[in-house]
Amino acid sequence: MGGFMRGVVFCFFLSFPSIIHSQTLLSEDFDYPAGESLTSHGWTAYGAAGINPVLVHSPGLEYPGHPGSGVGNAARLSGMDEDVQRTFPMQSDKTVYVSFLVNVQNATTGTVDKHFFHLNTSPQIGRVYARRTSGAIAFGLEHGAEGPVFTDAIYAMNAVYLIVLRYDHVSGAGNDAVRLYVFESGIPPVEPAVSTLGPSRTTGTEPSSLSSVSLRQANSPDNDFIIDGIRVGTSWSEAGLPVELSHFGAATKSGAVELRWRTESEVANYGFEIERRCIGKVENCNKGNEASTHSIVPSFPYSNWGTVGFMQGAGTTSLPREYSFTDKPGEPGRYAYRLKQIDLDGTFTWSREVIADSEIENDGDVVSCYPNPFNGIVMFSLRVMEPGRVTLKVYDVTGKSIATLLDEEKLPGTYRFPWDSGDRTSGVYYSVARFGERIAVRKVVLVR
């Protein structure tokens, strides 16, 4: 029986950009309808509520490699009045990282510097500024109320920058520190040794904890900022600066599924667990994804996820890496795959799914069909090699048996059986032939 079945060549390939994240405290891509207020989508006004409300702006910002790039829309801070905040789980005695994208459309000229982003609301800490000088932008940082420090005016207006704000919340008085990183391209896989601004400290009031990010309209008609892709975490990677998965695809051939994926950079990446579930057409789908050696008759449309392999990660690297893994489901059917990316500290997250179809047929055209695709009637041909009971049934994609074409004892020979699809809808169907303990499957496509 070992040479009886072989794999049908079936190619399915899916490629899309995807980002694998560590778990974050807050992730905000402003994926809301343009023109609606942020207070309709989880944000709370803490100043001048309802007066010149902060609105959703279209389109969102793009920054290559950032997980929020091109996702959803953005927020626009334009002019004066309403300020808004969004909370995240309270953090005490920890380092908190906040990353976001910003496009400065306009800013004050320095005589009335006002910050546009900060943590908490009372007191307002980790304040981020922008100042316009001769058509260029300088970014500023202030811990509390000690006065901001600024970069040189070397940043362009109407350009997208990645800002990372680091706040060290330390028990005791006068111990907290704040740093700011400004990037015009790329995302370092690890935190740079030297920040763009800071560390900055204050002699003023320090917070008892960190619990919110705030967007401030700065009480100045000159300020005009577009903000997008906010991430909050307690590590560099958790703040949206993670393992970057730029490609994940699947191809099937000869009953095996080959998965390939590529990372552009990795931070503290322990590795990838490869998970699989079957989507219909396999009788034992709900039995932990263990492949049966005999039964392929479908009965359950979906199964639970199960781990089928593991690939060691690269730890921390800024270099691209290619990965591949081959799975042999053992049964014909449709399968979904995903990657569970695990950090060195045990935190994990999942990639998107890719789908692959795997089917098995017999050697020497034991079962064939014509035409395929078909419209109305398809003819199946069975070559029986040993005397015995033979069955031939047709199933739909949910695993439901919809036709029995043969169920009787047969002598060796070739037999033909037509199937009239009647009023069946267009789509994929499966014929399942059983020769004692041996099986053969063919996929047929009905096209109306």
C-alpha positions in Angstrom: 0.0 0.0 0.0 3.0 2.3 0.4 3.1 3.1 -3.3 -0.6 3.4 -3.7 -1.1 7.1 -2.9 0.9 10.1 -4.0 0.4 13.8 -3.7 -1.4 15.9 -6.2 0.6 19.0 -7.2 -1.4 21.9 -5.8 0.1 25.3 -5.4 -1.3 27.9 -3.0 0.8 31.0 -2.2 0.0 33.9 -0.1 2.3 36.8 0.7 1.5 39.9 2.7 3.3 42.3 5.0 2.7 41.4 8.6 4.1 42.5 12.0 4.6 40.2 15.0 4.3 42.2 18.2 5.1 41.6 21.7 2.1 42.3 24.0 1.6 46.0 24.4 -0.2 48.1 27.0 -1.8 50.2 24.3 -2.0 50.1 20.6 -3.8 52.9 18.7 -3.9 53.1 14.9 -7.0 55.3 14.7 -8.9 52.8 12.6 -12.1 54.9 12.7 -14.1 56.8 10.1 -12.4 60.1 9.1 -14.0 63.2 10.6 -15.3 61.5 13.8 -14.1 62.7 17.2 -11.6 60.7 19.2 -14.0 60.9 22.2 -16.3 58.6 20.2 -13.6 56.0 20.1 -12.2 55.4 23.6 -10.5 58.8 24.2 -11.6 61.2 27.0 -11.5 64.9 26.8 -9.7 66.5 29.8 -9.5 70.1 28.6 -12.0 72.3 26.7 -14.2 69.3 26.0 -16.2 69.5 22.7 -14.5 72.8 21.7 -12.6 72.3 18.4 -12.6 68.5 19.1 -9.7 66.3 18.1 -10.8 64.5 15.0 -9.9 61.4 13.0 -7.8 62.4 10.0 -7.4 60.6 6.7 -5.1 59.2 5.5 -3.0 57.6 8.2 0.8 58.0 8.3 3.3 55.7 6.8 6.8 54.8 8.1 8.5 51.7 6.7 8.8 48.9 9.3 6.5 50.4 11.9 3.6 48.2 12.8 1.1 51.1 12.6 2.3 52.3 9.2 -0.6 52.7 6.8 -3.0 51.0 9.2 -6.3 52.9 9.7 -6.3 56.7 9.8 -4.6 59.2 12.1 -5.5 62.0 14.6 -5.0 65.7 13.8 -4.2 68.3 16.4 -5.0 71.6 14.8 -5.3 74.9 16.6 -6.6 75.3 20.1 -8.9 74.0 22.8 -9.9 70.3 23.3 -7.2 68.0 24.7 -7.8 64.2 25.0 -6.3 61.3 26.8 -6.4 57.5 26.5 -5.6 55.2 29.5 -3.5 52.1 29.7 -3.0 49.7 32.6 -1.4 51.5 35.5 2.4 51.1 35.8 4.4 51.8 38.9 8.2 51.6 39.4 8.7 50.5 35.8 10.2 51.9 32.6 7.5 52.7 30.1 8.1 53.3 26.4 5.7 55.2 24.1 6.2 55.3 20.4 4.2 57.2 17.8 4.4 58.7 14.4 4.2 62.4 13.8 3.9 64.8 10.8 4.4 68.4 11.8 2.3 70.6 9.4 3.0 73.7 11.4 4.3 74.7 14.8 5.0 77.8 17.0 8.1 79.9 16.4 9.4 79.5 19.9 8.0 82.5 21.7 5.0 80.5 23.0 6.3 76.9 23.0 3.5 74.5 23.8 3.8 70.7 24.1 1.5 68.5 22.0 2.0 65.1 23.6 2.5 63.9 27.2 1.9 61.2 29.8 -0.8 61.5 32.5 -2.8 64.7 33.1 -2.0 65.6 36.7 0.8 66.3 36.7 1.5 66.3 32.9 4.9 64.6 32.5 7.1 63.5 29.6 6.1 66.5 27.5 7.0 66.5 23.8 7.3 69.8 21.9 7.9 70.9 18.3 9.2 74.4 17.4 9.4 75.9 13.9 12.5 77.9 12.9 13.0 79.1 9.4 10.8 76.4 7.9 12.5 73.6 9.9 11.4 71.8 13.0 13.2 71.2 16.4 11.7 68.7 18.7 11.7 69.4 22.5 11.4 67.4 25.7 10.4 68.3 29.3 10.0 66.1 32.3 7.5 68.2 34.1 7.7 72.0 34.4 11.4 72.7 34.5 11.5 74.0 31.0 12.0 72.1 27.7 15.3 71.4 26.0 15.3 71.2 22.1 17.2 69.6 19.3 18.6 71.7 16.6 16.1 72.7 13.9 17.1 69.9 11.5 13.8 68.1 10.9 11.6 68.8 7.9 8.0 69.9 8.0 5.4 67.7 6.3 7.6 64.6 6.9 6.9 61.5 9.0 9.1 60.9 12.0 9.1 58.1 14.6 9.2 59.4 18.2 10.0 57.1 21.1 9.5 58.5 24.6 11.0 56.6 27.5 9.9 57.3 31.1 11.7 55.7 34.0 9.3 55.6 36.9 11.5 55.0 40.0 10.3 54.7 43.6 11.2 57.8 45.8 11.4 61.5 45.1 13.5 63.1 42.4 14.4 59.7 40.8 12.3 59.7 37.6 13.9 60.4 34.2 12.6 60.9 30.7 14.4 60.4 27.3 13.3 61.1 23.7 14.4 59.4 20.5 13.7 60.8 17.1 14.1 58.7 13.9 13.6 59.8 10.4 14.1 56.3 8.9 14.5 52.8 10.1 13.8 51.2 13.5 16.8 50.1 15.6 16.2 46.5 16.9 17.6 47.5 20.3 17.4 50.8 22.2 20.3 53.1 21.2 22.9 53.8 23.8 22.4 57.6 23.4 19.0 59.3 23.3 18.3 62.3 21.1 17.3 64.3 24.2 17.6 63.5 27.9 17.8 62.0 30.3 15.8 64.9 31.9 14.7 65.1 35.5 12.6 67.6 37.5 12.5 69.0 41.0 8.7 69.2 40.7 6.0 66.7 41.5 6.5 63.2 40.2 3.5 60.9 39.5 2.6 57.9 41.7 2.1 55.9 38.5 1.8 56.1 34.7 -1.6 55.4 33.3 -2.4 57.5 30.1 -1.2 59.2 27.0 -2.5 62.6 26.1 -2.8 64.6 22.8 -2.8 68.3 23.5 -3.9 71.1 21.1 -1.5 73.4 22.8 -3.6 76.6 23.1 -1.9 78.0 20.0 -3.4 78.5 16.5 0.0 77.8 14.9 0.3 74.2 15.9 -0.9 71.6 13.5 0.2 68.0 14.0 -0.9 64.6 12.6 -0.3 61.7 15.1 -0.6 58.0 14.3 0.6 54.5 15.4 0.8 55.0 19.2 2.3 52.0 21.1 2.9 51.8 24.8 4.9 49.0 26.5 7.4 48.3 29.2 10.2 47.3 26.8 11.6 48.6 23.5 10.0 45.8 21.6 6.6 46.1 23.4 6.4 49.7 22.3 5.9 48.7 18.7 9.5 48.1 17.8 9.3 44.3 17.5 10.1 41.3 15.4 9.1 42.5 11.9 7.6 39.8 9.7 7.7 41.1 6.2 6.5 37.9 4.5 4.6 34.7 5.4 3.4 32.3 2.7 2.4 28.7 2.1 2.8 26.4 -0.9 1.6 22.7 -1.2 3.0 19.9 -3.3 2.9 16.1 -3.1 0.8 16.2 0.1 3.3 18.4 2.0 2.9 22.1 3.0 6.0 24.3 2.8 5.8 27.5 4.9 8.2 30.3 4.3 8.6 33.6 6.2 11.1 36.4 6.5 11.9 38.8 9.3 13.5 42.2 8.6 14.7 42.5 12.2 14.3 40.7 15.5 14.4 41.8 19.2 14.8 39.2 21.9 13.2 36.6 19.6 13.3 33.1 21.2 11.6 31.4 18.2 8.5 30.4 16.3 6.0 27.7 17.1 4.2 26.6 13.9 0.6 26.0 14.6 -2.0 24.2 12.4 -5.7 23.6 12.3 -7.8 21.9 9.7 -10.8 23.5 8.1 -13.2 20.8 7.1 -12.8 17.6 5.2 -10.9 15.6 7.8 -12.7 13.3 10.1 -10.4 13.7 13.0 -10.1 17.5 12.8 -11.1 18.0 16.5 -8.7 15.4 17.8 -5.7 17.6 18.4 -4.8 17.7 14.7 -3.3 14.2 14.8 -3.3 12.7 11.3 -5.3 9.5 10.9 -3.8 6.8 8.7 -7.0 5.7 7.2 -10.1 7.9 7.6 -10.4 11.0 5.5 -14.1 11.4 5.4 -14.9 14.9 6.7 -17.3 15.4 9.6 -16.1 18.5 11.4 -15.7 21.8 9.6 -13.0 23.2 12.0 -10.5 22.1 14.6 -8.5 23.6 17.4 -5.0 24.9 16.9 -2.2 22.4 17.5 1.6 22.9 17.4 3.3 21.0 14.6 6.9 22.3 14.9 9.3 24.9 16.2 12.0 27.1 14.6 14.7 28.8 16.7 14.7 32.6 16.4 17.8 34.8 16.0 17.5 36.6 19.3 18.3 40.2 18.5 19.4 41.2 15.0 18.9 44.1 12.6 19.6 41.8 9.6 16.9 40.1 7.6 16.4 36.3 8.1 14.7 33.7 6.0 12.8 30.7 7.6 11.1 27.7 6.2 9.3 24.7 7.6 7.7 21.7 5.9 4.6 20.0 7.3 3.0 16.8 6.2 -0.6 16.8 7.4 -1.1 13.2 6.4 -4.8 13.7 5.4 -6.2 15.6 2.4 -8.0 18.8 3.4 -7.7 22.5 3.9 -5.4 23.7 6.6 -4.7 27.0 8.3 -1.2 27.9 9.6 0.0 30.6 11.9 3.2 31.5 13.7 3.4 31.9 17.5 6.4 34.2 18.0 7.9 33.8 21.5 10.2 36.3 23.1 13.1 35.4 25.4 11.0 36.6 28.4 8.2 34.2 27.5 5.8 36.8 26.0 4.3 35.8 22.7 1.9 36.7 19.9 0.5 35.3 16.7 0.9 36.1 13.1 -1.9 36.2 10.6 -3.1 32.9 9.1 -2.3 31.5 5.8 -4.4 28.7 4.1 -3.1 25.7 2.2 -5.0 22.9 0.5 -3.5 19.4 0.7 -5.0 16.5 -1.2 -4.0 12.9 -1.9 -4.7 10.8 -4.9 -3.8 7.4 -6.2 -0.9 6.2 -8.4 -1.7 5.4 -12.0 -5.0 7.3 -12.1 -6.7 4.9 -9.9 -9.4 7.6 -9.7 -9.7 10.2 -12.4 -12.4 12.6 -13.6 -13.3 14.5 -16.7 -13.9 17.3 -17.4 -12.5 19.2 -14.4 -13.6 21.9 -13.9 -17.1 20.8 -15.0 -20.5 22.3 -15.7 -23.3 20.0 -14.8 -22.0 16.4 -15.2 -18.6 15.0 -14.4 -17.4 11.4 -15.2 -15.4 9.5 -12.6 -13.2 6.6 -13.6 -12.1 4.0 -11.0 -9.4 1.3 -11.6 -10.0 -1.5 -9.2 -6.8 -3.6 -8.8 -8.0 -6.2 -6.3 -11.5 -7.8 -5.7 -13.4 -6.3 -2.8 -15.9 -3.8 -1.7 -15.5 -0.4 -3.3 -17.3 2.9 -2.4 -17.3 6.2 -4.2 -18.9 9.2 -2.6 -19.0 13.0 -3.2 -18.6 15.5 -0.4 -19.0 19.3 -0.2 -16.5 21.6 1.5 -18.3 21.3 4.8 -17.7 17.5 4.9 -21.3 16.6 4.1 -21.8 13.5 2.0 -24.0 14.6 -0.9 -23.9 11.6 -3.3 -23.1 7.9 -3.2 -22.1 6.7 -6.7 -20.9 3.2 -5.7 -21.0 0.9 -2.7 -20.7 -2.8 -3.7 -18.2 -5.6 -4.3 -16.2 -5.2 -7.5 -13.8 -7.4 -9.4 -10.5 -5.9 -10.9 -11.2 -3.7 -13.8 -12.0 -0.1 -14.8 -15.4 1.3 -14.0 -17.0 4.7 -14.9 -19.7 6.6 -12.9 -21.2 9.9 -13.9 -22.2 12.5 -11.3 -25.0 14.9 -12.2 -24.5 17.9 -9.9 -28.1 19.0 -10.4 -28.8 22.4 -8.8 -25.6 22.4 -6.8 -23.9 25.7 -6.5 -20.5 26.5 -8.0 -17.5 25.5 -5.9 -15.2 22.8 -4.8 -16.3 19.2 -4.2 -14.4 16.1 -3.2 -14.8 12.5 -4.4 -13.6 9.9 -1.9 -13.0 6.3 -3.2 -12.4 3.5 -0.7 -10.8 0.2 -1.7 -10.9 -1.7 1.6 -8.4 0.1 3.8 -7.0 2.2 0.9 -8.5 5.5 -0.1 -8.1 8.0 -3.0 -9.4 11.5 -3.1 -10.0 13.9 -6.0 -11.0 17.5 -6.0 -13.5 18.6 -8.6 -14.6 22.1 -9.4 -18.2 22.9 -10.4 -18.4 26.1 -12.6 -21.9 27.3 -13.5 
